[in-house]
Amino acid sequence: MSNEYRIEPAGIAFRVIDPWGEQLVDLFPTEEAAKQDIERCKKEDAMYETAKQLVHIAIETHMQKFGVDRETARHWVCSAIDVVD
């Protein structure tokens, strides 16, 4: 399995296939439009991975600071995420 997005023709349109082999919802009228969507997806993937890393760091820090287990620290960090503006 590839770890990259790819473009496949779909009649007169183009479809984007994600790295897990799933077709994304939209069809695109041009290959260029499909490429732009891939760039958007890659940016969203990077934002998600960064957010996961930040949450992981917050949980680890909370565990160390308060001497609690991962489940407890995760509960408090996730509770705080829901109320942060």
PDB file of N, CA, C and O in Angstrom:
ATOM      1  N   MET A   1       0.844  -1.184   0.000  1.00  0.00           N
ATOM      2  CA  MET A   1       0.000   0.000   0.000  1.00  0.00           C
ATOM      3  C   MET A   1       0.886   1.243   0.000  1.00  0.00           C
ATOM      4  O   MET A   1       1.884   1.313   0.718  1.00  0.00           O
ATOM      5  N   SER A   2       0.512   2.195  -0.798  1.00  0.00           N
ATOM      6  CA  SER A   2       1.245   3.462  -0.874  1.00  0.00           C
ATOM      7  C   SER A   2       0.907   4.318   0.337  1.00  0.00           C
ATOM      8  O   SER A   2      -0.149   4.162   0.949  1.00  0.00           O
ATOM      9  N   ASN A   3       1.813   5.218   0.672  1.00  0.00           N
ATOM     10  CA  ASN A   3       1.517   6.147   1.763  1.00  0.00           C
ATOM     11  C   ASN A   3       1.280   7.543   1.217  1.00  0.00           C
ATOM     12  O   ASN A   3       1.431   8.535   1.931  1.00  0.00           O
ATOM     13  N   GLU A   4       0.910   7.612  -0.041  1.00  0.00           N
ATOM     14  CA  GLU A   4       0.661   8.892  -0.696  1.00  0.00           C
ATOM     15  C   GLU A   4      -0.763   8.935  -1.255  1.00  0.00           C
ATOM     16  O   GLU A   4      -1.370   7.900  -1.529  1.00  0.00           O
ATOM     17  N   TYR A   5      -1.267  10.127  -1.414  1.00  0.00           N
ATOM     18  CA  TYR A   5      -2.523  10.325  -2.125  1.00  0.00           C
ATOM     19  C   TYR A   5      -2.254  10.116  -3.611  1.00  0.00           C
ATOM     20  O   TYR A   5      -1.139  10.328  -4.087  1.00  0.00           O
ATOM     21  N   ARG A   6      -3.273   9.704  -4.326  1.00  0.00           N
ATOM     22  CA  ARG A   6      -3.105   9.559  -5.771  1.00  0.00           C
ATOM     23  C   ARG A   6      -4.379   9.992  -6.489  1.00  0.00           C
ATOM     24  O   ARG A   6      -5.456  10.074  -5.898  1.00  0.00           O
ATOM     25  N   ILE A   7      -4.222  10.263  -7.765  1.00  0.00           N
ATOM     26  CA  ILE A   7      -5.337  10.709  -8.601  1.00  0.00           C
ATOM     27  C   ILE A   7      -5.632   9.620  -9.612  1.00  0.00           C
ATOM     28  O   ILE A   7      -4.719   9.054 -10.214  1.00  0.00           O
ATOM     29  N   GLU A   8      -6.921   9.325  -9.799  1.00  0.00           N
ATOM     30  CA  GLU A   8      -7.346   8.365 -10.798  1.00  0.00           C
ATOM     31  C   GLU A   8      -8.412   9.005 -11.678  1.00  0.00           C
ATOM     32  O   GLU A   8      -9.249   9.760 -11.184  1.00  0.00           O
ATOM     33  N   PRO A   9      -8.389   8.713 -12.967  1.00  0.00           N
ATOM     34  CA  PRO A   9      -9.453   9.218 -13.837  1.00  0.00           C
ATOM     35  C   PRO A   9     -10.783   8.543 -13.488  1.00  0.00           C
ATOM     36  O   PRO A   9     -10.824   7.370 -13.114  1.00  0.00           O
ATOM     37  N   ALA A  10     -11.851   9.302 -13.618  1.00  0.00           N
ATOM     38  CA  ALA A  10     -13.205   8.786 -13.376  1.00  0.00           C
ATOM     39  C   ALA A  10     -14.107   9.339 -14.466  1.00  0.00           C
ATOM     40  O   ALA A  10     -14.826  10.315 -14.254  1.00  0.00           O
ATOM     41  N   GLY A  11     -14.064   8.714 -15.625  1.00  0.00           N
ATOM     42  CA  GLY A  11     -14.804   9.253 -16.770  1.00  0.00           C
ATOM     43  C   GLY A  11     -14.144  10.542 -17.213  1.00  0.00           C
ATOM     44  O   GLY A  11     -12.958  10.559 -17.540  1.00  0.00           O
ATOM     45  N   ILE A  12     -14.912  11.626 -17.224  1.00  0.00           N
ATOM     46  CA  ILE A  12     -14.335  12.915 -17.620  1.00  0.00           C
ATOM     47  C   ILE A  12     -13.825  13.702 -16.409  1.00  0.00           C
ATOM     48  O   ILE A  12     -13.316  14.813 -16.557  1.00  0.00           O
ATOM     49  N   ALA A  13     -13.963  13.124 -15.218  1.00  0.00           N
ATOM     50  CA  ALA A  13     -13.526  13.781 -13.982  1.00  0.00           C
ATOM     51  C   ALA A  13     -12.324  13.035 -13.404  1.00  0.00           C
ATOM     52  O   ALA A  13     -11.798  12.101 -14.009  1.00  0.00           O
ATOM     53  N   PHE A  14     -11.908  13.474 -12.218  1.00  0.00           N
ATOM     54  CA  PHE A  14     -10.787  12.850 -11.519  1.00  0.00           C
ATOM     55  C   PHE A  14     -11.183  12.625 -10.066  1.00  0.00           C
ATOM     56  O   PHE A  14     -11.883  13.440  -9.465  1.00  0.00           O
ATOM     57  N   ARG A  15     -10.726  11.511  -9.515  1.00  0.00           N
ATOM     58  CA  ARG A  15     -10.990  11.209  -8.110  1.00  0.00           C
ATOM     59  C   ARG A  15      -9.667  11.137  -7.364  1.00  0.00           C
ATOM     60  O   ARG A  15      -8.637  10.770  -7.930  1.00  0.00           O
ATOM     61  N   VAL A  16      -9.713  11.492  -6.090  1.00  0.00           N
ATOM     62  CA  VAL A  16      -8.537  11.422  -5.225  1.00  0.00           C
ATOM     63  C   VAL A  16      -8.699  10.184  -4.344  1.00  0.00           C
ATOM     64  O   VAL A  16      -9.746   9.973  -3.732  1.00  0.00           O
ATOM     65  N   ILE A  17      -7.650   9.376  -4.294  1.00  0.00           N
ATOM     66  CA  ILE A  17      -7.618   8.196  -3.437  1.00  0.00           C
ATOM     67  C   ILE A  17      -6.628   8.480  -2.308  1.00  0.00           C
ATOM     68  O   ILE A  17      -5.493   8.889  -2.551  1.00  0.00           O
ATOM     69  N   ASP A  18      -7.074   8.258  -1.075  1.00  0.00           N
ATOM     70  CA  ASP A  18      -6.200   8.555   0.061  1.00  0.00           C
ATOM     71  C   ASP A  18      -5.170   7.441   0.262  1.00  0.00           C
ATOM     72  O   ASP A  18      -5.254   6.398  -0.387  1.00  0.00           O
ATOM     73  N   PRO A  19      -4.205   7.654   1.153  1.00  0.00           N
ATOM     74  CA  PRO A  19      -3.147   6.654   1.352  1.00  0.00           C
ATOM     75  C   PRO A  19      -3.655   5.296   1.846  1.00  0.00           C
ATOM     76  O   PRO A  19      -2.927   4.305   1.770  1.00  0.00           O
ATOM     77  N   TRP A  20      -4.878   5.236   2.343  1.00  0.00           N
ATOM     78  CA  TRP A  20      -5.445   3.993   2.844  1.00  0.00           C
ATOM     79  C   TRP A  20      -6.321   3.304   1.810  1.00  0.00           C
ATOM     80  O   TRP A  20      -6.985   2.311   2.106  1.00  0.00           O
ATOM     81  N   GLY A  21      -6.317   3.844   0.585  1.00  0.00           N
ATOM     82  CA  GLY A  21      -7.051   3.218  -0.508  1.00  0.00           C
ATOM     83  C   GLY A  21      -8.505   3.610  -0.614  1.00  0.00           C
ATOM     84  O   GLY A  21      -9.250   3.024  -1.399  1.00  0.00           O
ATOM     85  N   GLU A  22      -8.923   4.597   0.166  1.00  0.00           N
ATOM     86  CA  GLU A  22     -10.314   5.043   0.139  1.00  0.00           C
ATOM     87  C   GLU A  22     -10.468   6.223  -0.812  1.00  0.00           C
ATOM     88  O   GLU A  22      -9.638   7.131  -0.837  1.00  0.00           O
ATOM     89  N   GLN A  23     -11.540   6.195  -1.589  1.00  0.00           N
ATOM     90  CA  GLN A  23     -11.832   7.322  -2.458  1.00  0.00           C
ATOM     91  C   GLN A  23     -12.419   8.445  -1.627  1.00  0.00           C
ATOM     92  O   GLN A  23     -13.337   8.227  -0.836  1.00  0.00           O
ATOM     93  N   LEU A  24     -11.889   9.646  -1.808  1.00  0.00           N
ATOM     94  CA  LEU A  24     -12.473  10.796  -1.137  1.00  0.00           C
ATOM     95  C   LEU A  24     -13.807  11.110  -1.801  1.00  0.00           C
ATOM     96  O   LEU A  24     -14.076  10.649  -2.910  1.00  0.00           O
ATOM     97  N   VAL A  25     -14.623  11.876  -1.141  1.00  0.00           N
ATOM     98  CA  VAL A  25     -16.011  12.068  -1.547  1.00  0.00           C
ATOM     99  C   VAL A  25     -16.158  12.760  -2.895  1.00  0.00           C
ATOM    100  O   VAL A  25     -16.961  12.333  -3.724  1.00  0.00           O
ATOM    101  N   ASP A  26     -15.406  13.803  -3.118  1.00  0.00           N
ATOM    102  CA  ASP A  26     -15.615  14.625  -4.301  1.00  0.00           C
ATOM    103  C   ASP A  26     -14.953  14.055  -5.551  1.00  0.00           C
ATOM    104  O   ASP A  26     -13.937  13.364  -5.483  1.00  0.00           O
ATOM    105  N   LEU A  27     -15.557  14.365  -6.685  1.00  0.00           N
ATOM    106  CA  LEU A  27     -14.921  14.186  -7.988  1.00  0.00           C
ATOM    107  C   LEU A  27     -14.526  15.579  -8.457  1.00  0.00           C
ATOM    108  O   LEU A  27     -15.213  16.557  -8.162  1.00  0.00           O
ATOM    109  N   PHE A  28     -13.434  15.665  -9.177  1.00  0.00           N
ATOM    110  CA  PHE A  28     -12.914  16.962  -9.591  1.00  0.00           C
ATOM    111  C   PHE A  28     -12.921  17.069 -11.107  1.00  0.00           C
ATOM    112  O   PHE A  28     -12.619  16.102 -11.807  1.00  0.00           O
ATOM    113  N   PRO A  29     -13.268  18.249 -11.613  1.00  0.00           N
ATOM    114  CA  PRO A  29     -13.388  18.407 -13.063  1.00  0.00           C
ATOM    115  C   PRO A  29     -12.039  18.380 -13.789  1.00  0.00           C
ATOM    116  O   PRO A  29     -11.969  18.047 -14.972  1.00  0.00           O
ATOM    117  N   THR A  30     -10.973  18.734 -13.068  1.00  0.00           N
ATOM    118  CA  THR A  30      -9.651  18.756 -13.699  1.00  0.00           C
ATOM    119  C   THR A  30      -8.639  18.058 -12.787  1.00  0.00           C
ATOM    120  O   THR A  30      -8.855  17.923 -11.582  1.00  0.00           O
ATOM    121  N   GLU A  31      -7.548  17.623 -13.382  1.00  0.00           N
ATOM    122  CA  GLU A  31      -6.477  17.020 -12.597  1.00  0.00           C
ATOM    123  C   GLU A  31      -5.865  18.052 -11.654  1.00  0.00           C
ATOM    124  O   GLU A  31      -5.476  17.726 -10.532  1.00  0.00           O
ATOM    125  N   GLU A  32      -5.784  19.298 -12.118  1.00  0.00           N
ATOM    126  CA  GLU A  32      -5.245  20.367 -11.274  1.00  0.00           C
ATOM    127  C   GLU A  32      -6.093  20.566 -10.019  1.00  0.00           C
ATOM    128  O   GLU A  32      -5.552  20.755  -8.930  1.00  0.00           O
ATOM    129  N   ALA A  33      -7.415  20.525 -10.164  1.00  0.00           N
ATOM    130  CA  ALA A  33      -8.304  20.656  -9.007  1.00  0.00           C
ATOM    131  C   ALA A  33      -8.100  19.493  -8.043  1.00  0.00           C
ATOM    132  O   ALA A  33      -8.136  19.686  -6.828  1.00  0.00           O
ATOM    133  N   ALA A  34      -7.888  18.294  -8.566  1.00  0.00           N
ATOM    134  CA  ALA A  34      -7.619  17.131  -7.721  1.00  0.00           C
ATOM    135  C   ALA A  34      -6.291  17.308  -6.987  1.00  0.00           C
ATOM    136  O   ALA A  34      -6.190  16.969  -5.808  1.00  0.00           O
ATOM    137  N   LYS A  35      -5.271  17.836  -7.670  1.00  0.00           N
ATOM    138  CA  LYS A  35      -3.973  18.088  -7.030  1.00  0.00           C
ATOM    139  C   LYS A  35      -4.112  19.104  -5.895  1.00  0.00           C
ATOM    140  O   LYS A  35      -3.494  18.953  -4.841  1.00  0.00           O
ATOM    141  N   GLN A  36      -4.921  20.133  -6.116  1.00  0.00           N
ATOM    142  CA  GLN A  36      -5.146  21.134  -5.067  1.00  0.00           C
ATOM    143  C   GLN A  36      -5.820  20.503  -3.860  1.00  0.00           C
ATOM    144  O   GLN A  36      -5.511  20.855  -2.722  1.00  0.00           O
ATOM    145  N   ASP A  37      -6.740  19.572  -4.099  1.00  0.00           N
ATOM    146  CA  ASP A  37      -7.399  18.902  -2.987  1.00  0.00           C
ATOM    147  C   ASP A  37      -6.411  18.019  -2.226  1.00  0.00           C
ATOM    148  O   ASP A  37      -6.485  17.927  -1.001  1.00  0.00           O
ATOM    149  N   ILE A  38      -5.502  17.380  -2.929  1.00  0.00           N
ATOM    150  CA  ILE A  38      -4.472  16.575  -2.268  1.00  0.00           C
ATOM    151  C   ILE A  38      -3.631  17.464  -1.355  1.00  0.00           C
ATOM    152  O   ILE A  38      -3.312  17.066  -0.235  1.00  0.00           O
ATOM    153  N   GLU A  39      -3.272  18.649  -1.810  1.00  0.00           N
ATOM    154  CA  GLU A  39      -2.494  19.568  -0.973  1.00  0.00           C
ATOM    155  C   GLU A  39      -3.284  19.959   0.274  1.00  0.00           C
ATOM    156  O   GLU A  39      -2.721  20.051   1.365  1.00  0.00           O
ATOM    157  N   ARG A  40      -4.585  20.190   0.113  1.00  0.00           N
ATOM    158  CA  ARG A  40      -5.441  20.505   1.264  1.00  0.00           C
ATOM    159  C   ARG A  40      -5.457  19.335   2.239  1.00  0.00           C
ATOM    160  O   ARG A  40      -5.346  19.530   3.450  1.00  0.00           O
ATOM    161  N   CYS A  41      -5.594  18.134   1.719  1.00  0.00           N
ATOM    162  CA  CYS A  41      -5.618  16.933   2.570  1.00  0.00           C
ATOM    163  C   CYS A  41      -4.301  16.758   3.318  1.00  0.00           C
ATOM    164  O   CYS A  41      -4.295  16.436   4.506  1.00  0.00           O
ATOM    165  N   LYS A  42      -3.192  16.969   2.625  1.00  0.00           N
ATOM    166  CA  LYS A  42      -1.878  16.829   3.267  1.00  0.00           C
ATOM    167  C   LYS A  42      -1.712  17.842   4.395  1.00  0.00           C
ATOM    168  O   LYS A  42      -1.151  17.527   5.444  1.00  0.00           O
ATOM    169  N   LYS A  43      -2.202  19.059   4.171  1.00  0.00           N
ATOM    170  CA  LYS A  43      -2.126  20.077   5.215  1.00  0.00           C
ATOM    171  C   LYS A  43      -2.970  19.663   6.425  1.00  0.00           C
ATOM    172  O   LYS A  43      -2.534  19.803   7.567  1.00  0.00           O
ATOM    173  N   GLU A  44      -4.182  19.151   6.168  1.00  0.00           N
ATOM    174  CA  GLU A  44      -5.033  18.694   7.258  1.00  0.00           C
ATOM    175  C   GLU A  44      -4.391  17.518   7.997  1.00  0.00           C
ATOM    176  O   GLU A  44      -4.465  17.442   9.223  1.00  0.00           O
ATOM    177  N   ASP A  45      -3.766  16.608   7.261  1.00  0.00           N
ATOM    178  CA  ASP A  45      -3.067  15.484   7.896  1.00  0.00           C
ATOM    179  C   ASP A  45      -1.968  15.991   8.829  1.00  0.00           C
ATOM    180  O   ASP A  45      -1.811  15.497   9.946  1.00  0.00           O
ATOM    181  N   ALA A  46      -1.215  16.978   8.360  1.00  0.00           N
ATOM    182  CA  ALA A  46      -0.127  17.537   9.175  1.00  0.00           C
ATOM    183  C   ALA A  46      -0.688  18.238  10.417  1.00  0.00           C
ATOM    184  O   ALA A  46      -0.122  18.115  11.503  1.00  0.00           O
ATOM    185  N   MET A  47      -1.785  18.963  10.267  1.00  0.00           N
ATOM    186  CA  MET A  47      -2.390  19.624  11.426  1.00  0.00           C
ATOM    187  C   MET A  47      -2.879  18.591  12.435  1.00  0.00           C
ATOM    188  O   MET A  47      -2.721  18.778  13.642  1.00  0.00           O
ATOM    189  N   TYR A  48      -3.468  17.510  11.950  1.00  0.00           N
ATOM    190  CA  TYR A  48      -3.944  16.453  12.839  1.00  0.00           C
ATOM    191  C   TYR A  48      -2.783  15.798  13.589  1.00  0.00           C
ATOM    192  O   TYR A  48      -2.858  15.601  14.802  1.00  0.00           O
ATOM    193  N   GLU A  49      -1.721  15.466  12.875  1.00  0.00           N
ATOM    194  CA  GLU A  49      -0.570  14.827  13.508  1.00  0.00           C
ATOM    195  C   GLU A  49       0.067  15.750  14.556  1.00  0.00           C
ATOM    196  O   GLU A  49       0.472  15.293  15.625  1.00  0.00           O
ATOM    197  N   THR A  50       0.153  17.034  14.247  1.00  0.00           N
ATOM    198  CA  THR A  50       0.702  17.996  15.206  1.00  0.00           C
ATOM    199  C   THR A  50      -0.187  18.098  16.445  1.00  0.00           C
ATOM    200  O   THR A  50       0.310  18.137  17.571  1.00  0.00           O
ATOM    201  N   ALA A  51      -1.489  18.140  16.235  1.00  0.00           N
ATOM    202  CA  ALA A  51      -2.419  18.208  17.367  1.00  0.00           C
ATOM    203  C   ALA A  51      -2.296  16.959  18.236  1.00  0.00           C
ATOM    204  O   ALA A  51      -2.324  17.056  19.463  1.00  0.00           O
ATOM    205  N   LYS A  52      -2.160  15.792  17.614  1.00  0.00           N
ATOM    206  CA  LYS A  52      -1.981  14.558  18.389  1.00  0.00           C
ATOM    207  C   LYS A  52      -0.714  14.628  19.234  1.00  0.00           C
ATOM    208  O   LYS A  52      -0.716  14.227  20.398  1.00  0.00           O
ATOM    209  N   GLN A  53       0.359  15.133  18.650  1.00  0.00           N
ATOM    210  CA  GLN A  53       1.619  15.255  19.385  1.00  0.00           C
ATOM    211  C   GLN A  53       1.464  16.205  20.572  1.00  0.00           C
ATOM    212  O   GLN A  53       1.955  15.926  21.666  1.00  0.00           O
ATOM    213  N   LEU A  54       0.782  17.325  20.349  1.00  0.00           N
ATOM    214  CA  LEU A  54       0.579  18.292  21.431  1.00  0.00           C
ATOM    215  C   LEU A  54      -0.253  17.705  22.568  1.00  0.00           C
ATOM    216  O   LEU A  54       0.047  17.931  23.741  1.00  0.00           O
ATOM    217  N   VAL A  55      -1.291  16.957  22.224  1.00  0.00           N
ATOM    218  CA  VAL A  55      -2.122  16.327  23.251  1.00  0.00           C
ATOM    219  C   VAL A  55      -1.305  15.282  24.006  1.00  0.00           C
ATOM    220  O   VAL A  55      -1.393  15.185  25.230  1.00  0.00           O
ATOM    221  N   HIS A  56      -0.516  14.505  23.282  1.00  0.00           N
ATOM    222  CA  HIS A  56       0.344  13.513  23.926  1.00  0.00           C
ATOM    223  C   HIS A  56       1.289  14.179  24.933  1.00  0.00           C
ATOM    224  O   HIS A  56       1.445  13.706  26.059  1.00  0.00           O
ATOM    225  N   ILE A  57       1.909  15.271  24.517  1.00  0.00           N
ATOM    226  CA  ILE A  57       2.819  16.004  25.403  1.00  0.00           C
ATOM    227  C   ILE A  57       2.063  16.538  26.617  1.00  0.00           C
ATOM    228  O   ILE A  57       2.562  16.471  27.740  1.00  0.00           O
ATOM    229  N   ALA A  58       0.866  17.066  26.392  1.00  0.00           N
ATOM    230  CA  ALA A  58       0.066  17.585  27.508  1.00  0.00           C
ATOM    231  C   ALA A  58      -0.278  16.472  28.490  1.00  0.00           C
ATOM    232  O   ALA A  58      -0.205  16.676  29.701  1.00  0.00           O
ATOM    233  N   ILE A  59      -0.650  15.308  27.988  1.00  0.00           N
ATOM    234  CA  ILE A  59      -0.985  14.184  28.859  1.00  0.00           C
ATOM    235  C   ILE A  59       0.239  13.740  29.652  1.00  0.00           C
ATOM    236  O   ILE A  59       0.166  13.547  30.866  1.00  0.00           O
ATOM    237  N   GLU A  60       1.369  13.578  28.956  1.00  0.00           N
ATOM    238  CA  GLU A  60       2.602  13.169  29.645  1.00  0.00           C
ATOM    239  C   GLU A  60       3.009  14.180  30.725  1.00  0.00           C
ATOM    240  O   GLU A  60       3.419  13.793  31.819  1.00  0.00           O
ATOM    241  N   THR A  61       2.895  15.459  30.414  1.00  0.00           N
ATOM    242  CA  THR A  61       3.241  16.505  31.375  1.00  0.00           C
ATOM    243  C   THR A  61       2.317  16.467  32.578  1.00  0.00           C
ATOM    244  O   THR A  61       2.768  16.595  33.716  1.00  0.00           O
ATOM    245  N   HIS A  62       1.030  16.292  32.332  1.00  0.00           N
ATOM    246  CA  HIS A  62       0.047  16.212  33.414  1.00  0.00           C
ATOM    247  C   HIS A  62       0.330  15.008  34.315  1.00  0.00           C
ATOM    248  O   HIS A  62       0.224  15.099  35.538  1.00  0.00           O
ATOM    249  N   MET A  63       0.692  13.876  33.694  1.00  0.00           N
ATOM    250  CA  MET A  63       1.033  12.679  34.466  1.00  0.00           C
ATOM    251  C   MET A  63       2.204  12.955  35.409  1.00  0.00           C
ATOM    252  O   MET A  63       2.173  12.596  36.586  1.00  0.00           O
ATOM    253  N   GLN A  64       3.228  13.598  34.866  1.00  0.00           N
ATOM    254  CA  GLN A  64       4.424  13.874  35.662  1.00  0.00           C
ATOM    255  C   GLN A  64       4.147  14.894  36.770  1.00  0.00           C
ATOM    256  O   GLN A  64       4.565  14.724  37.915  1.00  0.00           O
ATOM    257  N   LYS A  65       3.438  15.947  36.401  1.00  0.00           N
ATOM    258  CA  LYS A  65       3.205  17.030  37.361  1.00  0.00           C
ATOM    259  C   LYS A  65       2.352  16.580  38.547  1.00  0.00           C
ATOM    260  O   LYS A  65       2.606  16.972  39.686  1.00  0.00           O
ATOM    261  N   PHE A  66       1.332  15.750  38.269  1.00  0.00           N
ATOM    262  CA  PHE A  66       0.393  15.380  39.327  1.00  0.00           C
ATOM    263  C   PHE A  66       0.533  13.927  39.792  1.00  0.00           C
ATOM    264  O   PHE A  66      -0.189  13.485  40.685  1.00  0.00           O
ATOM    265  N   GLY A  67       1.466  13.187  39.183  1.00  0.00           N
ATOM    266  CA  GLY A  67       1.691  11.809  39.605  1.00  0.00           C
ATOM    267  C   GLY A  67       0.485  10.910  39.393  1.00  0.00           C
ATOM    268  O   GLY A  67       0.182  10.054  40.225  1.00  0.00           O
ATOM    269  N   VAL A  68      -0.200  11.110  38.275  1.00  0.00           N
ATOM    270  CA  VAL A  68      -1.390  10.303  37.977  1.00  0.00           C
ATOM    271  C   VAL A  68      -1.114   9.397  36.779  1.00  0.00           C
ATOM    272  O   VAL A  68      -0.136   9.580  36.054  1.00  0.00           O
ATOM    273  N   ASP A  69      -1.993   8.422  36.590  1.00  0.00           N
ATOM    274  CA  ASP A  69      -1.829   7.511  35.457  1.00  0.00           C
ATOM    275  C   ASP A  69      -2.308   8.174  34.166  1.00  0.00           C
ATOM    276  O   ASP A  69      -2.917   9.244  34.181  1.00  0.00           O
ATOM    277  N   ARG A  70      -2.015   7.511  33.060  1.00  0.00           N
ATOM    278  CA  ARG A  70      -2.336   8.073  31.753  1.00  0.00           C
ATOM    279  C   ARG A  70      -3.839   8.314  31.579  1.00  0.00           C
ATOM    280  O   ARG A  70      -4.244   9.352  31.057  1.00  0.00           O
ATOM    281  N   GLU A  71      -4.652   7.371  32.011  1.00  0.00           N
ATOM    282  CA  GLU A  71      -6.102   7.506  31.857  1.00  0.00           C
ATOM    283  C   GLU A  71      -6.627   8.740  32.589  1.00  0.00           C
ATOM    284  O   GLU A  71      -7.457   9.476  32.055  1.00  0.00           O
ATOM    285  N   THR A  72      -6.148   8.964  33.796  1.00  0.00           N
ATOM    286  CA  THR A  72      -6.580  10.126  34.577  1.00  0.00           C
ATOM    287  C   THR A  72      -6.109  11.424  33.926  1.00  0.00           C
ATOM    288  O   THR A  72      -6.880  12.374  33.792  1.00  0.00           O
ATOM    289  N   ALA A  73      -4.845  11.458  33.526  1.00  0.00           N
ATOM    290  CA  ALA A  73      -4.307  12.656  32.870  1.00  0.00           C
ATOM    291  C   ALA A  73      -5.059  12.930  31.576  1.00  0.00           C
ATOM    292  O   ALA A  73      -5.387  14.079  31.280  1.00  0.00           O
ATOM    293  N   ARG A  74      -5.332  11.886  30.806  1.00  0.00           N
ATOM    294  CA  ARG A  74      -6.070  12.057  29.548  1.00  0.00           C
ATOM    295  C   ARG A  74      -7.461  12.625  29.814  1.00  0.00           C
ATOM    296  O   ARG A  74      -7.926  13.503  29.087  1.00  0.00           O
ATOM    297  N   HIS A  75      -8.120  12.129  30.850  1.00  0.00           N
ATOM    298  CA  HIS A  75      -9.447  12.638  31.208  1.00  0.00           C
ATOM    299  C   HIS A  75      -9.409  14.147  31.433  1.00  0.00           C
ATOM    300  O   HIS A  75     -10.243  14.879  30.901  1.00  0.00           O
ATOM    301  N   TRP A  76      -8.435  14.612  32.225  1.00  0.00           N
ATOM    302  CA  TRP A  76      -8.363  16.034  32.547  1.00  0.00           C
ATOM    303  C   TRP A  76      -7.965  16.873  31.344  1.00  0.00           C
ATOM    304  O   TRP A  76      -8.516  17.952  31.128  1.00  0.00           O
ATOM    305  N   VAL A  77      -7.022  16.391  30.567  1.00  0.00           N
ATOM    306  CA  VAL A  77      -6.600  17.152  29.375  1.00  0.00           C
ATOM    307  C   VAL A  77      -7.761  17.240  28.381  1.00  0.00           C
ATOM    308  O   VAL A  77      -8.048  18.314  27.853  1.00  0.00           O
ATOM    309  N   CYS A  78      -8.426  16.113  28.129  1.00  0.00           N
ATOM    310  CA  CYS A  78      -9.544  16.139  27.178  1.00  0.00           C
ATOM    311  C   CYS A  78     -10.712  16.974  27.692  1.00  0.00           C
ATOM    312  O   CYS A  78     -11.402  17.627  26.909  1.00  0.00           O
ATOM    313  N   SER A  79     -10.937  16.955  29.011  1.00  0.00           N
ATOM    314  CA  SER A  79     -11.988  17.808  29.587  1.00  0.00           C
ATOM    315  C   SER A  79     -11.666  19.277  29.360  1.00  0.00           C
ATOM    316  O   SER A  79     -12.549  20.071  29.033  1.00  0.00           O
ATOM    317  N   ALA A  80     -10.412  19.633  29.532  1.00  0.00           N
ATOM    318  CA  ALA A  80     -10.002  21.020  29.330  1.00  0.00           C
ATOM    319  C   ALA A  80     -10.088  21.423  27.867  1.00  0.00           C
ATOM    320  O   ALA A  80     -10.408  22.572  27.563  1.00  0.00           O
ATOM    321  N   ILE A  81      -9.810  20.504  26.963  1.00  0.00           N
ATOM    322  CA  ILE A  81      -9.879  20.807  25.532  1.00  0.00           C
ATOM    323  C   ILE A  81     -11.286  21.234  25.152  1.00  0.00           C
ATOM    324  O   ILE A  81     -11.461  22.111  24.306  1.00  0.00           O
ATOM    325  N   ASP A  82     -12.285  20.628  25.765  1.00  0.00           N
ATOM    326  CA  ASP A  82     -13.677  20.959  25.450  1.00  0.00           C
ATOM    327  C   ASP A  82     -14.078  22.362  25.838  1.00  0.00           C
ATOM    328  O   ASP A  82     -15.041  22.899  25.291  1.00  0.00           O
ATOM    329  N   VAL A  83     -13.351  22.983  26.786  1.00  0.00           N
ATOM    330  CA  VAL A  83     -13.748  24.308  27.247  1.00  0.00           C
ATOM    331  C   VAL A  83     -12.791  25.413  26.817  1.00  0.00           C
ATOM    332  O   VAL A  83     -13.061  26.589  27.059  1.00  0.00           O
ATOM    333  N   VAL A  84     -11.687  25.055  26.186  1.00  0.00           N
ATOM    334  CA  VAL A  84     -10.723  26.062  25.751  1.00  0.00           C
ATOM    335  C   VAL A  84     -11.289  26.830  24.569  1.00  0.00           C
ATOM    336  O   VAL A  84     -11.821  26.242  23.628  1.00  0.00           O
ATOM    337  N   ASP A  85     -11.169  28.130  24.628  1.00  0.00           N
ATOM    338  CA  ASP A  85     -11.646  29.000  23.536  1.00  0.00           C
ATOM    339  C   ASP A  85     -10.603  29.144  22.481  1.00  0.00           C
ATOM    340  O   ASP A  85     -10.821  29.836  21.486  1.00  0.00           O
TER     341      ASP A  85
END
